[in-house]
Amino acid sequence: MDYTTEEMVTDEYTENVITHFLDPQNVGEIENPDAKVKVGDPNCGDYIELFLTVKEDRIADLKYLVFGCIGAISTSSALSVMVMGKHLDEALEITDDDVVAYLGGIPEKKKHCSLLGVRGLQAAVEQYRENHE
């Protein structure tokens, strides 16, 4: 069954959350990325595989594959939009609370999901810096 954004918006999920869930941005893989990380536990729950390309210390491209709930998918999508083109130091300042605020909130029980993308980004930047500095 296909749902529209309007049909899925509830007291729990904002329109922005539903939009990022139904039409997630920057999903996919990058061939020959500068960094590639996997965060979470694919054996028992949500996880993200994140690919990063950096040019002149700025995020040139970020793609991801996320396996999880509406919270994990929408927050990963939102994070990918928020960090594109940002300097690495600026991108690292983004917290899971920033991602939740960008989406207009998510249910308290789903806030842990917002950590996946942020933790993935932090791990990818760390890996990039270890390999390129």
C-alpha positions as CSV (number, residue, x, y, z in Angstrom):
1,M,0.0,0.0,0.0
2,D,1.3,3.4,-0.9
3,Y,0.9,6.3,1.5
4,T,1.0,10.0,1.0
5,T,2.9,12.3,3.3
6,E,-0.5,13.7,4.5
7,E,-1.7,10.3,5.4
8,M,1.3,9.5,7.5
9,V,1.7,12.8,9.4
10,T,0.6,12.1,13.0
11,D,1.1,13.6,16.4
12,E,4.3,11.5,16.5
13,Y,5.8,12.2,13.1
14,T,6.1,15.7,11.5
15,E,5.7,16.3,7.8
16,N,9.5,16.8,7.5
17,V,10.1,13.3,9.1
18,I,7.6,11.7,6.7
19,T,9.0,13.5,3.7
20,H,12.6,12.2,4.5
21,F,11.2,8.7,5.2
22,L,9.2,8.5,1.9
23,D,11.9,10.2,-0.2
24,P,15.2,9.8,1.5
25,Q,18.0,12.0,0.1
26,N,21.5,10.9,-0.9
27,V,20.9,7.1,-0.6
28,G,23.4,4.9,-2.2
29,E,27.1,4.1,-2.5
30,I,30.1,6.1,-3.7
31,E,32.6,4.3,-5.8
32,N,36.1,4.8,-4.4
33,P,35.0,6.9,-1.4
34,D,37.6,8.7,0.8
35,A,36.0,7.0,3.8
36,K,33.6,4.1,4.2
37,V,32.3,3.0,7.6
38,K,29.6,0.8,9.1
39,V,28.0,1.8,12.4
40,G,25.4,-0.1,14.4
41,D,24.8,-3.8,14.6
42,P,23.6,-5.5,11.4
43,N,23.0,-8.7,13.3
44,C,20.4,-7.4,15.7
45,G,19.2,-4.0,14.7
46,D,19.6,-0.7,12.9
47,Y,22.8,0.1,11.2
48,I,24.2,2.5,8.6
49,E,26.9,2.2,6.0
50,L,28.2,5.6,5.2
51,F,30.4,6.7,2.2
52,L,32.2,10.0,2.2
53,T,34.1,12.1,-0.4
54,V,36.1,15.1,0.7
55,K,37.5,18.0,-1.3
56,E,39.5,20.8,0.2
57,D,38.3,19.7,3.7
58,R,34.7,20.0,2.7
59,I,32.1,17.2,2.3
60,A,31.8,16.9,-1.4
61,D,29.5,13.9,-1.3
62,L,27.9,11.7,1.3
63,K,25.9,8.7,0.6
64,Y,24.5,6.0,2.9
65,L,22.7,2.8,3.1
66,V,20.6,2.6,6.3
67,F,18.7,-0.4,7.6
68,G,16.2,0.6,10.3
69,C,13.0,2.2,11.2
70,I,11.3,5.5,10.1
71,G,13.5,7.3,12.7
72,A,16.8,5.9,11.4
73,I,15.9,6.5,7.7
74,S,14.5,10.0,8.1
75,T,17.4,11.2,10.4
76,S,20.0,9.7,8.1
77,S,18.5,11.5,5.2
78,A,18.2,14.8,7.0
79,L,21.9,14.6,8.2
80,S,23.0,14.0,4.7
81,V,21.3,17.2,3.5
82,M,22.6,19.2,6.5
83,V,26.3,18.4,6.0
84,M,26.6,18.6,2.2
85,G,29.3,21.1,1.3
86,K,30.2,21.9,5.0
87,H,33.8,22.0,6.2
88,L,34.7,18.8,8.1
89,D,35.0,20.7,11.5
90,E,31.6,22.3,10.9
91,A,30.0,19.0,10.0
92,L,31.4,17.4,13.2
93,E,29.7,20.0,15.3
94,I,26.2,18.7,14.2
95,T,24.6,16.7,17.0
96,D,21.7,14.2,17.0
97,D,19.7,17.0,18.7
98,D,20.4,19.3,15.7
99,V,19.2,16.6,13.3
100,V,16.0,16.1,15.4
101,A,15.4,19.9,15.5
102,Y,15.9,20.1,11.7
103,L,13.2,17.5,11.3
104,G,10.8,19.3,13.7
105,G,11.1,16.6,16.3
106,I,10.7,12.9,16.4
107,P,9.1,10.7,19.1
108,E,11.2,10.3,22.3
109,K,11.4,6.5,21.8
110,K,13.0,7.1,18.4
111,K,15.6,9.7,19.4
112,H,18.3,7.0,19.7
113,C,17.9,6.4,15.9
114,S,19.2,9.9,15.2
115,L,22.6,8.8,16.6
116,L,23.3,6.4,13.7
117,G,23.9,9.0,11.0
118,V,25.8,11.3,13.4
119,R,28.0,8.5,14.7
120,G,28.5,7.3,11.1
121,L,29.6,10.8,10.0
122,Q,32.0,11.1,13.0
123,A,33.5,7.7,12.2
124,A,33.9,8.5,8.5
125,V,35.6,11.9,9.1
126,E,37.9,10.2,11.6
127,Q,38.8,7.5,9.1
128,Y,39.3,10.1,6.4
129,R,41.6,12.1,8.6
130,E,43.6,9.1,9.6
131,N,44.2,8.1,6.0
132,H,44.7,11.6,4.4
133,E,46.6,13.7,6.9
